[in-house]
Amino acid sequence: MAPAFLQGGAMQGQPRHDGYFPHIDGLRAIAVLAVIAYHLNPAWLPGGFTGVDVFFVISGFVVSASVARSSAPLGWRGAVAFYARRMRRIMPALLVCLLATGLLSALFIPESWLSETSGKTARMAFVGLSNWVLAGTGNDYFSPRSEFNPYTHTWSLGVEEQFYLLFPLLFLAWRGGGRGRALSMGLFALASGVSLAFAVSRALQGGHEVEAFYQTTTRFWQLGAGVLLFQLLDMRGARAGTPSAAGSWQLPVQLLGLGLLGYGLWAARAGHSPWIDGLWPVLGTLALLGALQSHAGSWIGQALALRPVVKIGRLSYSLYLWHWPVFVLFRWTVGLDSALNALLALLCTVLLAWVSWRWVEQPLRYGKRWRASDLRWVVGGLLVLLLGMGLHRQLEKAAKYISASTVSRHPQDWYPYAKGLGKEFPQCELAVSRQAFTGGQAQVFERGQCAMPAGTSRRLFVVGDSHALGYTEMLRRVALLDGGQVRLYGAGGCVLAGLQGWQAAGCEGYLRDALADVAQQARPGDVLFLPGLRVPRLVDQDRLLDRQQAFAAAADPAVAAQRQAELRSVAAQLQPLAGRGLRIVLEAPKPVLPAPPFRCSDVFNRHNPICANGLTITRAEMETLRAPAVASLQQLSRALPGAVVWDPLPVLCPGKVCGPAAEGRPLYFDGDHLSGQGNRVLLPAFRAMLQQGQH
């Protein structure tokens, strides 16, 4: 028998005999439209991402009502029946979406910093753990890597699925009546209270915004609030014996709920969810659900029950599943900035959502062909999900064969990984290891078994930021060709003598520890190479930067003063090493490009807005941009015995225009990091510079 407050007639806005309330789908429609609007353009609805919070409350409420009116047995059979229903509801559409997204990603999304966590997020999404992956990798929901990850949105499904694992243990006693109800309600109140307290503590402590946003432990209270609302209404309806008559309080409560919901969707801020900005949409949803259950005939209830609104609500799961990968694939290819592209992305979303709902969700949820025992659905569903995970992994591996991206098809040209050295030098093995030092680990490259003539005994130490790591291909080749050991100390943003008036957090200690390890390991005659980004970028991987501002920053007198102070500090750090006979090599700035080649080198992406400034910069402009840094490096080299400034620009830009490629092969991966081919082009000049220092 259905709970008392779910029984009723089929008047406009009122429940059908099966307990269906149109206004609940209306609330789902608001939630999914808010999320979609936010993802299209955050300025349209700044707090729209809290539409997910609304979904959580609705899910807790609806799943409770569904189980309460179910005829499934109690005990473990009831739990299996619950999991089977959830499996039929969630798994088929999710599986199809993840595999389709995996195929399209393999076709159009190359491996990069922006996409480096996408694969792991996808694989864990099959088993409902993607939220913990995103929390563990530190990918803030509002960060570029999340915006370009086509699986980021699955974090909320992970939260729900983990909640569903616990739900039968806490709720099934409710169906037994009597003390079981008190026990179930007490358990949910306790669990929700602990979760809310944990969310509040995370917010008050600070520094836990990423984990708090994604973790089930900080979100459980939102789903639990929906469950507790159902239990309160059910107990109230059971005591009355019939649904309560509409009183004078329902409409004011509905208006209050609408106001709280609207405030949350508009005013929520990044870094303040789920507490405190997630509180308002939760309270608003609770107020609307509670008041509408007994007074759904109000103008608010009737508006939420309008046929178009209900239709969107019924499609909400499919819309939510598909809108994000569609939007991300647009970002990677033609862009999502223009009104036309946004409209096309919306049309694709609606079409895919309808196809998914009509041909995947509905048939597998209700179709006779897919009927099976609950246990078979649970076991079979888990096996299919694991199979899907494996298939998705194979799609990732197949990218270099099936991709439409030149980057994925020619990885050795684009990535400085030097993965083909074994075939190129079959007579000589490269030994790669990692050795710990106080601040982290150094990569070590040296010859292993080798039939080539004995090389130098000189060791090469490399300390710097991601540009030092971007020389991996060249450094591995140096170790193979010349012998000797190469030790690479690299950390993003950590460049010695960056000369731009700023330094990433934690870099001072890292660089100090790296130089201390160099001092401990080095011998007279060894080389310390200090590469790094020393001019303002013109573009990031995800967005254009202000070109005029970059040139202004390079010539800023305030930055020049900071540069002089930094030079004195760096000279003091390096003089002991130079005095011990280390040859210090300072890298002059390489050309920086106004667009990232890896995102602008195919037919399907070269008109992306990030490519709008073109891929070239004149040599005269580049010389102007880097002139202050070059002068400072020369000044530093004069203060250090035997130090030199090595300039890669003449090799990379021999003419009047600095471009992204030479002879049809890429010199750069993004706007300032070298490609694998760029490493190989620079290798002869770098080796010549090293050999000059031996004489």
C-alpha positions as CSV (number, residue, x, y, z in Angstrom):
1,M,0.0,0.0,0.0
2,A,1.3,3.5,-0.9
3,P,2.1,5.9,2.0
4,A,-0.9,7.8,3.1
5,F,0.2,11.2,1.8
6,L,0.9,9.6,-1.7
7,Q,-2.6,8.4,-2.1
8,G,-5.0,10.6,-4.0
9,G,-6.8,11.4,-7.2
10,A,-5.6,12.5,-10.6
11,M,-6.7,16.2,-10.6
12,Q,-4.4,18.8,-12.2
13,G,-1.1,18.8,-10.2
14,Q,-2.3,15.9,-7.9
15,P,-0.8,12.4,-7.7
16,R,-2.0,9.5,-9.8
17,H,-2.9,6.3,-8.1
18,D,0.7,5.1,-8.3
19,G,1.9,8.1,-6.3
20,Y,3.4,10.1,-9.2
21,F,3.6,13.8,-8.6
22,P,4.1,16.0,-11.7
23,H,5.5,18.8,-9.7
24,I,8.5,16.6,-8.7
25,D,9.4,16.4,-12.4
26,G,8.9,20.1,-12.6
27,L,11.5,20.6,-9.9
28,R,13.8,18.2,-11.7
29,A,13.3,20.4,-14.8
30,I,14.4,23.5,-12.8
31,A,17.4,21.7,-11.5
32,V,18.7,20.4,-14.9
33,L,18.0,23.7,-16.7
34,A,19.9,25.6,-14.0
35,V,22.9,23.2,-14.4
36,I,22.8,23.5,-18.2
37,A,22.5,27.3,-18.1
38,Y,25.5,27.5,-15.8
39,H,27.6,25.2,-17.9
40,L,26.8,27.2,-21.1
41,N,27.7,30.5,-19.5
42,P,28.2,31.0,-15.7
43,A,27.2,34.6,-16.0
44,W,23.7,33.6,-17.0
45,L,23.1,31.9,-13.6
46,P,26.1,32.2,-11.4
47,G,24.9,29.6,-8.8
48,G,23.3,27.2,-11.3
49,F,25.7,24.5,-10.4
50,T,23.7,24.0,-7.2
51,G,21.0,22.5,-9.3
52,V,22.8,19.3,-8.4
53,D,22.0,20.0,-4.7
54,V,18.3,20.1,-5.7
55,F,18.6,16.7,-7.5
56,F,20.1,15.2,-4.3
57,V,17.2,16.3,-2.2
58,I,14.7,15.0,-4.8
59,S,16.5,11.7,-5.1
60,G,16.4,11.1,-1.3
61,F,12.7,11.9,-1.2
62,V,11.7,10.0,-4.3
63,V,13.7,6.8,-3.6
64,S,12.2,6.7,-0.1
65,A,8.7,7.0,-1.5
66,S,9.5,4.3,-4.1
67,V,10.7,1.8,-1.6
68,A,7.9,2.6,0.9
69,R,5.3,1.7,-1.7
70,S,7.2,-1.2,-3.1
71,S,5.9,-4.8,-2.6
72,A,9.4,-6.2,-2.4
73,P,10.1,-8.4,0.6
74,L,12.0,-7.2,3.6
75,G,15.5,-8.3,4.6
76,W,18.3,-9.1,2.1
77,R,15.8,-9.8,-0.7
78,G,14.4,-6.3,-0.3
79,A,17.9,-4.9,-0.5
80,V,18.6,-6.9,-3.7
81,A,15.3,-5.7,-5.1
82,F,16.3,-2.1,-4.3
83,Y,19.7,-2.4,-6.0
84,A,18.2,-4.0,-9.0
85,R,15.7,-1.1,-9.4
86,R,18.6,1.4,-9.1
87,M,20.7,-0.6,-11.6
88,R,17.9,-0.6,-14.1
89,R,17.4,3.2,-13.6
90,I,21.0,4.3,-13.7
91,M,23.2,1.8,-15.4
92,P,22.0,1.4,-19.1
93,A,22.0,5.1,-20.0
94,L,25.2,5.8,-18.1
95,L,27.0,2.9,-19.8
96,V,26.0,4.1,-23.3
97,C,27.0,7.7,-22.5
98,L,30.4,6.7,-21.1
99,L,31.2,4.5,-24.0
100,A,30.0,7.0,-26.6
101,T,31.9,9.7,-24.9
102,G,35.0,7.5,-24.8
103,L,34.8,7.0,-28.6
104,L,34.3,10.7,-29.3
105,S,37.1,11.6,-26.9
106,A,39.5,9.2,-28.7
107,L,38.5,10.8,-32.0
108,F,38.8,14.5,-31.0
109,I,40.6,15.0,-27.6
110,P,44.4,14.6,-27.5
111,E,46.3,13.8,-24.3
112,S,47.4,17.0,-22.5
113,W,47.5,18.7,-19.2
114,L,43.9,19.6,-19.7
115,S,42.8,16.0,-20.3
116,E,45.3,14.1,-18.1
117,T,42.7,13.0,-15.5
118,S,39.9,12.3,-17.9
119,G,40.6,8.7,-18.5
120,K,40.8,7.7,-14.8
121,T,37.6,9.8,-14.1
122,A,35.8,7.8,-16.9
123,R,36.9,4.4,-15.7
124,M,35.9,5.1,-12.1
125,A,32.6,6.5,-13.3
126,F,31.6,3.0,-14.4
127,V,31.7,1.9,-10.8
128,G,30.4,5.1,-9.2
129,L,33.8,6.4,-7.8
130,S,34.6,9.3,-10.1
131,N,33.9,11.8,-7.3
132,W,36.7,10.4,-5.2
133,V,39.0,10.5,-8.2
134,L,38.3,14.2,-8.8
135,A,38.6,14.9,-5.1
136,G,41.9,13.1,-4.9
137,T,43.5,14.7,-7.9
138,G,42.7,18.2,-6.7
139,N,40.7,19.1,-9.8
140,D,38.4,21.9,-8.5
141,Y,35.0,21.8,-10.1
142,F,35.6,25.3,-11.5
143,S,39.2,24.6,-12.8
144,P,40.2,24.3,-16.5
145,R,40.9,20.6,-16.2
146,S,37.4,20.0,-14.9
147,E,35.9,22.1,-17.6
148,F,37.7,20.1,-20.3
149,N,37.1,16.7,-18.7
150,P,34.0,15.2,-20.4
151,Y,33.3,13.0,-17.4
152,T,33.4,15.6,-14.6
153,H,29.7,15.6,-14.2
154,T,29.6,12.0,-13.2
155,W,30.8,13.0,-9.7
156,S,27.2,13.6,-8.7
157,L,26.2,10.2,-9.9
158,G,29.0,8.7,-7.8
159,V,27.6,10.5,-4.7
160,E,24.1,9.1,-5.4
161,E,25.3,5.6,-6.1
162,Q,27.3,5.5,-2.9
163,F,24.3,6.8,-1.0
164,Y,22.2,4.0,-2.5
165,L,24.7,1.5,-1.2
166,L,23.9,2.6,2.3
167,F,20.2,3.4,1.8
168,P,18.7,-0.1,2.3
169,L,20.6,-0.6,5.5
170,L,19.1,2.6,7.0
171,F,15.6,2.5,5.4
172,L,14.2,-1.0,5.0
173,A,13.3,-1.1,8.7
174,W,10.8,1.7,7.9
175,R,8.6,-0.6,6.0
176,G,8.3,-2.9,9.0
177,G,6.4,-0.1,10.9
178,G,6.4,0.5,14.6
179,R,9.8,0.7,16.1
180,G,11.4,0.1,12.7
181,R,10.2,3.6,11.7
182,A,11.8,5.2,14.7
183,L,15.0,3.3,14.2
184,S,15.2,4.2,10.5
185,M,14.4,7.9,11.1
186,G,16.9,8.1,13.9
187,L,19.7,6.5,11.7
188,F,19.1,8.9,8.9
189,A,18.9,11.9,11.3
190,L,22.2,10.8,12.9
191,A,24.0,10.1,9.6
192,S,22.7,13.4,8.0
193,G,23.7,15.4,11.1
194,V,27.2,13.9,11.1
195,S,27.6,14.7,7.4
196,L,26.3,18.2,7.8
197,A,28.7,18.8,10.7
198,F,31.6,17.4,8.7
199,A,30.7,19.7,5.7
200,V,30.5,22.7,8.1
201,S,33.9,21.8,9.7
202,R,35.5,21.5,6.3
203,A,34.3,24.9,5.3
204,L,35.4,26.5,8.6
205,Q,38.9,24.9,8.4
206,G,39.5,26.2,4.9
207,G,41.7,24.5,2.3
208,H,39.4,21.6,1.8
209,E,37.1,23.1,-0.8
210,V,37.9,20.5,-3.5
211,E,37.3,17.5,-1.3
212,A,34.2,19.0,0.3
213,F,32.6,19.7,-3.1
214,Y,33.0,16.1,-4.3
215,Q,32.9,13.8,-1.3
216,T,29.9,11.7,-0.3
217,T,30.7,12.4,3.4
218,T,30.0,16.1,2.9
219,R,27.0,15.5,0.6
220,F,25.1,12.8,2.4
221,W,23.0,15.3,4.4
222,Q,21.5,16.7,1.2
223,L,20.1,13.3,0.2
224,G,19.3,12.5,3.8
225,A,17.3,15.6,4.1
226,G,15.0,14.3,1.3
227,V,14.6,11.0,3.1
228,L,13.8,12.7,6.4
229,L,11.2,14.9,4.7
230,F,9.5,11.8,3.3
231,Q,9.5,10.1,6.6
232,L,8.0,13.2,8.4
233,L,5.3,13.6,5.8
234,D,4.5,9.8,5.8
235,M,4.2,9.8,9.6
236,R,2.0,12.9,9.5
237,G,-0.2,11.5,6.8
238,A,-0.5,8.1,8.6
239,R,-1.6,9.8,11.8
240,A,-4.2,11.8,9.9
241,G,-5.4,8.8,8.0
242,T,-5.9,11.0,4.9
243,P,-4.0,13.7,3.2
244,S,-4.2,17.0,5.1
245,A,-6.5,19.6,3.8
246,A,-4.9,22.6,2.1
247,G,-4.4,25.2,4.8
248,S,-3.4,28.8,4.7
249,W,0.3,28.0,5.3
250,Q,1.1,26.0,2.2
251,L,1.3,28.9,-0.3
252,P,3.5,31.1,1.9
253,V,5.8,28.1,2.4
254,Q,5.9,27.4,-1.3
255,L,6.7,31.1,-2.0
256,L,9.5,30.9,0.6
257,G,10.8,27.8,-0.9
258,L,10.8,29.3,-4.4
259,G,12.6,32.3,-3.1
260,L,15.3,30.2,-1.3
261,L,15.7,28.1,-4.4
262,G,16.1,31.1,-6.7
263,Y,18.5,32.8,-4.3
264,G,20.7,29.6,-4.2
265,L,20.7,29.2,-7.9
266,W,21.7,32.8,-8.4
267,A,24.0,33.6,-5.5
268,A,26.0,30.4,-4.8
269,R,29.7,31.0,-5.1
270,A,32.6,28.8,-6.1
271,G,34.4,27.3,-3.1
272,H,31.4,27.6,-0.8
273,S,29.6,24.4,-1.6
274,P,28.0,22.3,-0.1
275,W,28.3,24.6,2.9
276,I,27.1,27.3,3.1
277,D,25.8,28.1,-0.3
278,G,24.4,24.6,-0.8
279,L,22.0,25.2,2.1
280,W,19.6,27.5,0.4
281,P,18.6,25.3,-2.6
282,V,18.3,22.4,-0.2
283,L,16.0,24.4,2.1
284,G,14.1,25.7,-0.8
285,T,13.6,22.3,-2.3
286,L,12.5,20.8,1.0
287,A,9.9,23.6,1.5
288,L,8.5,23.2,-2.0
289,L,8.3,19.4,-1.8
290,G,6.7,19.5,1.7
291,A,4.1,22.2,0.9
292,L,3.3,20.9,-2.6
293,Q,2.5,17.4,-1.3
294,S,-0.6,18.7,0.4
295,H,-1.4,21.6,-1.9
296,A,-0.2,20.8,-5.4
297,G,-3.1,22.7,-6.9
298,S,-1.5,26.1,-6.2
299,W,-0.4,28.2,-9.1
300,I,3.2,27.1,-8.3
301,G,2.2,23.5,-8.3
302,Q,0.2,24.0,-11.6
303,A,3.2,25.8,-13.2
304,L,5.5,23.0,-12.2
305,A,3.0,20.4,-13.6
306,L,2.8,22.0,-17.0
307,R,3.3,19.4,-19.7
308,P,6.5,21.0,-21.3
309,V,8.0,21.4,-17.8
310,V,7.2,17.8,-16.8
311,K,8.6,16.5,-20.1
312,I,11.9,18.2,-19.4
313,G,11.8,16.8,-15.9
314,R,11.3,13.3,-17.2
315,L,14.2,13.7,-19.5
316,S,16.3,15.3,-16.8
317,Y,18.6,12.3,-16.2
318,S,19.4,11.9,-19.9
319,L,19.8,15.7,-20.3
320,Y,22.2,15.8,-17.4
321,L,24.1,12.8,-18.7
322,W,24.6,14.1,-22.2
323,H,24.9,17.9,-21.9
324,W,28.3,17.9,-20.3
325,P,30.2,15.7,-22.7
326,V,28.5,17.5,-25.6
327,F,29.6,20.9,-24.2
328,V,33.2,19.7,-23.5
329,L,33.5,18.2,-27.0
330,F,32.4,21.5,-28.4
331,R,35.0,23.3,-26.3
332,W,37.7,21.0,-27.6
333,T,36.7,21.4,-31.3
334,V,34.7,24.3,-32.7
335,G,34.3,26.1,-29.4
336,L,31.3,26.9,-27.3
337,D,31.6,30.7,-27.1
338,S,29.4,31.8,-30.0
339,A,25.6,31.9,-29.8
340,L,25.3,29.6,-32.8
341,N,27.6,27.0,-31.3
342,A,25.8,27.2,-28.0
343,L,22.5,26.6,-29.8
344,L,24.0,23.7,-31.8
345,A,25.3,22.1,-28.5
346,L,21.9,22.4,-27.0
347,L,20.2,20.8,-29.9
348,C,22.7,17.9,-29.8
349,T,22.1,17.5,-26.1
350,V,18.3,17.4,-26.5
351,L,18.5,14.9,-29.4
352,L,20.9,12.6,-27.6
353,A,18.9,12.8,-24.4
354,W,15.7,12.0,-26.2
355,V,17.3,9.0,-28.0
356,S,18.8,7.8,-24.8
357,W,15.5,8.1,-22.9
358,R,13.4,6.6,-25.7
359,W,15.7,3.7,-26.8
360,V,17.8,3.0,-23.7
361,E,16.3,4.1,-20.5
362,Q,12.6,3.2,-21.1
363,P,13.1,-0.2,-22.8
364,L,15.6,-1.5,-20.2
365,R,13.6,-0.1,-17.3
366,Y,10.2,-1.2,-18.3
367,G,10.5,-3.5,-21.4
368,K,9.4,-7.1,-21.1
369,R,12.4,-8.2,-23.1
370,W,14.8,-7.2,-20.3
371,R,12.9,-8.7,-17.4
372,A,15.0,-10.8,-15.2
373,S,15.3,-11.7,-11.5
374,D,16.6,-8.9,-9.2
375,L,19.7,-10.9,-8.4
376,R,20.5,-11.4,-12.1
377,W,20.1,-7.7,-12.8
378,V,22.5,-6.8,-10.0
379,V,25.1,-9.4,-10.8
380,G,24.7,-9.0,-14.6
381,G,24.7,-5.2,-14.3
382,L,28.0,-5.2,-12.4
383,L,29.6,-7.5,-14.9
384,V,28.5,-5.3,-17.8
385,L,29.8,-2.2,-16.1
386,L,33.2,-3.9,-15.6
387,L,33.2,-5.0,-19.2
388,G,32.4,-1.4,-20.2
389,M,35.3,-0.2,-18.1
390,G,37.6,-2.5,-20.0
391,L,36.2,-1.5,-23.4
392,H,36.7,2.2,-22.5
393,R,40.3,1.5,-21.7
394,Q,40.8,-0.1,-25.1
395,L,39.2,3.0,-26.8
396,E,41.9,5.1,-25.0
397,K,44.6,2.9,-26.3
398,A,43.2,2.9,-29.8
399,A,43.3,6.7,-30.1
400,K,46.5,6.8,-32.0
401,Y,45.0,4.6,-34.7
402,I,41.5,6.0,-35.0
403,S,41.8,9.6,-33.9
404,A,41.0,12.5,-36.1
405,S,43.6,14.6,-34.2
406,T,47.0,14.9,-35.7
407,V,48.4,15.1,-32.2
408,S,47.1,11.6,-31.3
409,R,48.1,10.1,-34.6
410,H,51.7,11.4,-34.4
411,P,52.5,11.2,-30.7
412,Q,56.3,11.1,-31.2
413,D,56.3,14.4,-33.0
414,W,54.1,16.1,-30.4
415,Y,55.1,14.7,-27.0
416,P,58.6,15.0,-25.6
417,Y,58.5,11.5,-24.1
418,A,61.2,9.9,-26.2
419,K,59.2,6.6,-26.4
420,G,60.9,5.5,-29.6
421,L,64.5,5.5,-28.5
422,G,64.6,1.7,-28.1
423,K,64.0,1.2,-31.8
424,E,66.2,4.1,-32.8
425,F,69.1,3.0,-30.7
426,P,68.8,-0.8,-30.4
427,Q,72.5,-1.1,-29.5
428,C,72.2,1.1,-26.4
429,E,69.8,0.9,-23.4
430,L,68.6,4.0,-21.6
431,A,68.3,3.4,-17.8
432,V,65.6,5.6,-16.2
433,S,65.1,5.8,-12.5
434,R,64.0,8.2,-9.8
435,Q,66.0,9.2,-6.8
436,A,64.6,10.9,-3.7
437,F,65.9,14.1,-2.3
438,T,64.5,16.2,0.6
439,G,62.1,18.2,-1.6
440,G,60.9,15.4,-3.9
441,Q,62.3,13.1,-6.5
442,A,64.8,13.6,-9.3
443,Q,64.5,11.7,-12.6
444,V,67.8,10.1,-13.6
445,F,68.8,9.2,-17.2
446,E,71.9,7.3,-18.0
447,R,73.2,4.5,-20.2
448,G,72.5,0.9,-19.4
449,Q,73.9,-1.9,-21.5
450,C,75.4,-0.1,-24.5
451,A,77.6,-1.0,-27.4
452,M,78.3,2.6,-28.3
453,P,81.8,4.1,-27.6
454,A,82.3,5.3,-24.0
455,G,81.1,8.8,-23.5
456,T,81.8,11.7,-21.2
457,S,81.9,11.3,-17.4
458,R,80.3,14.7,-17.0
459,R,77.0,14.9,-15.2
460,L,74.2,17.2,-16.2
461,F,71.9,18.6,-13.6
462,V,68.7,20.3,-14.8
463,V,66.6,22.3,-12.4
464,G,63.4,24.2,-13.4
465,D,59.7,24.3,-14.0
466,S,57.5,22.5,-16.5
467,H,59.9,23.8,-19.3
468,A,62.6,21.7,-17.7
469,L,60.3,18.7,-17.8
470,G,59.5,19.7,-21.4
471,Y,63.1,18.9,-22.3
472,T,62.7,15.2,-21.4
473,E,63.2,14.0,-24.9
474,M,66.4,16.1,-25.5
475,L,67.9,15.1,-22.1
476,R,67.3,11.4,-22.6
477,R,69.0,11.7,-26.0
478,V,71.9,13.5,-24.4
479,A,72.4,10.7,-21.9
480,L,72.3,8.1,-24.7
481,L,74.5,9.9,-27.2
482,D,77.1,11.5,-24.9
483,G,77.1,9.2,-21.9
484,G,77.2,10.7,-18.4
485,Q,74.3,11.0,-16.1
486,V,71.4,13.5,-16.4
487,R,69.5,14.4,-13.2
488,L,66.2,16.3,-13.8
489,Y,64.6,18.2,-11.0
490,G,61.3,19.6,-12.3
491,A,58.2,21.1,-10.7
492,G,55.5,23.2,-12.3
493,G,55.9,26.9,-11.8
494,C,59.3,26.5,-10.0
495,V,61.9,28.3,-12.0
496,L,65.2,29.7,-10.7
497,A,65.5,33.3,-11.9
498,G,62.0,33.4,-13.3
499,L,62.4,37.2,-13.7
500,Q,58.6,37.9,-13.8
501,G,58.1,39.2,-10.2
502,W,56.2,36.1,-9.0
503,Q,56.8,32.5,-7.9
504,A,54.4,29.6,-7.4
505,A,53.6,28.6,-3.8
506,G,56.1,26.2,-2.3
507,C,58.7,26.8,-5.0
508,E,61.2,28.5,-2.8
509,G,61.7,25.5,-0.6
510,Y,61.6,23.1,-3.6
511,L,64.4,25.0,-5.4
512,R,66.5,25.3,-2.3
513,D,66.3,21.5,-1.7
514,A,67.0,20.8,-5.3
515,L,70.1,23.0,-5.3
516,A,71.2,21.4,-2.0
517,D,71.0,17.9,-3.7
518,V,73.0,19.2,-6.7
519,A,75.7,20.5,-4.3
520,Q,75.9,17.1,-2.7
521,Q,76.0,15.1,-5.9
522,A,78.0,17.4,-8.2
523,R,81.7,17.4,-9.1
524,P,83.9,20.0,-10.8
525,G,83.3,20.1,-14.5
526,D,79.6,19.1,-14.2
527,V,76.9,21.3,-15.7
528,L,73.9,22.9,-14.1
529,F,71.3,23.8,-16.7
530,L,68.5,26.2,-15.6
531,P,65.6,26.4,-18.1
532,G,62.3,28.0,-17.4
533,L,59.5,30.3,-18.6
534,R,61.0,33.8,-18.1
535,V,58.6,35.9,-20.2
536,P,54.8,36.4,-19.9
537,R,52.7,33.8,-21.7
538,L,50.4,34.9,-24.6
539,V,48.0,32.0,-24.2
540,D,47.2,29.1,-21.8
541,Q,46.0,25.7,-22.9
542,D,42.4,26.7,-22.0
543,R,42.2,30.5,-22.7
544,L,43.6,33.4,-24.5
545,L,45.6,36.0,-22.5
546,D,45.9,39.7,-23.1
547,R,48.7,40.3,-25.5
548,Q,49.1,44.0,-24.7
549,Q,49.2,43.2,-21.0
550,A,52.0,40.7,-21.5
551,F,54.2,43.2,-23.3
552,A,53.4,45.8,-20.7
553,A,54.3,43.4,-17.8
554,A,57.6,42.6,-19.4
555,A,58.5,46.3,-19.5
556,D,56.9,47.3,-16.1
557,P,59.4,49.3,-14.0
558,A,58.0,47.7,-10.8
559,V,58.7,44.2,-12.2
560,A,62.2,45.5,-13.2
561,A,62.9,46.4,-9.6
562,Q,61.7,43.0,-8.4
563,R,63.9,41.4,-11.1
564,Q,67.0,43.1,-9.7
565,A,66.2,41.9,-6.2
566,E,65.7,38.3,-7.5
567,L,69.0,38.4,-9.4
568,R,70.9,39.2,-6.2
569,S,69.2,36.4,-4.4
570,V,69.8,33.9,-7.2
571,A,73.4,34.9,-7.6
572,A,73.9,34.3,-3.8
573,Q,72.4,30.8,-4.2
574,L,74.5,29.9,-7.3
575,Q,77.9,31.4,-6.4
576,P,78.9,28.5,-4.1
577,L,78.2,26.0,-6.9
578,A,80.0,28.1,-9.5
579,G,82.9,28.4,-7.1
580,R,83.1,24.6,-6.8
581,G,83.7,24.3,-10.6
582,L,80.1,23.7,-11.8
583,R,79.4,25.3,-15.2
584,I,76.1,27.1,-15.0
585,V,74.0,27.4,-18.1
586,L,71.1,29.9,-18.1
587,E,68.4,29.4,-20.8
588,A,67.3,32.5,-22.6
589,P,63.6,32.7,-23.3
590,K,62.3,30.6,-26.2
591,P,59.6,32.1,-28.5
592,V,56.1,32.1,-27.0
593,L,53.1,31.7,-29.4
594,P,49.7,33.4,-29.3
595,A,47.8,30.1,-29.6
596,P,48.4,26.5,-28.6
597,P,49.3,24.4,-31.7
598,F,47.9,21.1,-30.2
599,R,44.5,22.7,-30.1
600,C,44.6,24.5,-33.5
601,S,46.2,22.0,-35.9
602,D,43.2,20.1,-37.3
603,V,40.3,21.0,-39.6
604,F,37.8,20.6,-36.8
605,N,39.5,22.9,-34.3
606,R,41.5,25.5,-36.1
607,H,38.6,27.9,-36.0
608,N,38.2,27.5,-32.2
609,P,38.2,30.9,-30.4
610,I,41.5,30.0,-28.7
611,C,43.1,30.1,-32.1
612,A,41.8,33.5,-33.0
613,N,45.2,35.3,-32.6
614,G,47.0,33.0,-35.0
615,L,50.0,30.7,-34.3
616,T,52.8,33.1,-35.2
617,I,54.7,36.0,-33.6
618,T,57.3,38.2,-35.4
619,R,60.8,37.8,-34.3
620,A,61.0,41.5,-33.7
621,E,58.0,41.3,-31.3
622,M,59.6,38.3,-29.5
623,E,62.9,40.1,-29.1
624,T,61.1,43.1,-27.6
625,L,59.1,40.8,-25.2
626,R,62.2,39.0,-24.0
627,A,64.8,41.8,-24.0
628,P,64.5,42.6,-20.2
629,A,64.9,38.9,-19.3
630,V,67.9,38.5,-21.7
631,A,69.6,41.5,-20.2
632,S,69.0,40.2,-16.7
633,L,70.4,36.7,-17.5
634,Q,73.5,38.2,-19.0
635,Q,73.9,40.3,-15.9
636,L,73.6,37.1,-13.8
637,S,76.0,35.2,-15.9
638,R,78.7,37.9,-15.4
639,A,78.3,37.5,-11.6
640,L,78.9,33.8,-11.8
641,P,82.3,32.4,-12.8
642,G,82.1,30.4,-16.0
643,A,78.3,30.8,-16.4
644,V,76.9,31.2,-19.9
645,V,73.5,32.1,-21.4
646,W,72.3,29.6,-24.0
647,D,69.8,31.0,-26.5
648,P,67.5,28.5,-28.3
649,L,65.7,31.3,-30.2
650,P,68.0,31.4,-33.3
651,V,67.4,27.7,-33.9
652,L,63.6,27.7,-33.3
653,C,63.1,31.0,-35.1
654,P,65.7,31.5,-37.9
655,G,63.6,33.9,-39.9
656,K,61.5,37.1,-39.4
657,V,58.5,35.1,-38.1
658,C,58.4,32.6,-35.3
659,G,56.0,29.8,-36.1
660,P,54.7,26.6,-34.6
661,A,56.2,24.2,-37.0
662,A,59.2,23.5,-39.3
663,E,59.0,21.4,-42.4
664,G,55.5,20.4,-41.6
665,R,56.3,19.0,-38.1
666,P,55.5,20.8,-34.8
667,L,58.1,22.7,-32.8
668,Y,55.7,23.4,-30.0
669,F,53.0,21.5,-28.2
670,D,51.2,24.4,-26.6
671,G,52.0,28.2,-26.6
672,D,55.4,27.8,-25.0
673,H,56.4,24.2,-24.3
674,L,58.4,22.4,-26.9
675,S,57.1,19.3,-28.8
676,G,59.1,16.1,-29.2
677,Q,60.2,17.3,-32.6
678,G,61.2,20.7,-31.1
679,N,63.4,18.8,-28.7
680,R,65.1,17.0,-31.5
681,V,65.6,20.2,-33.5
682,L,67.3,21.8,-30.5
683,L,69.4,18.8,-29.7
684,P,72.5,19.5,-31.9
685,A,72.8,23.1,-30.6
686,F,72.4,21.9,-27.0
687,R,75.1,19.2,-27.4
688,A,77.4,21.6,-29.1
689,M,77.0,24.0,-26.2
690,L,77.8,21.3,-23.7
691,Q,80.9,20.1,-25.6
692,Q,82.3,23.6,-25.9
693,G,82.4,23.7,-22.1
694,Q,84.7,20.7,-22.1
695,H,87.6,22.5,-23.7
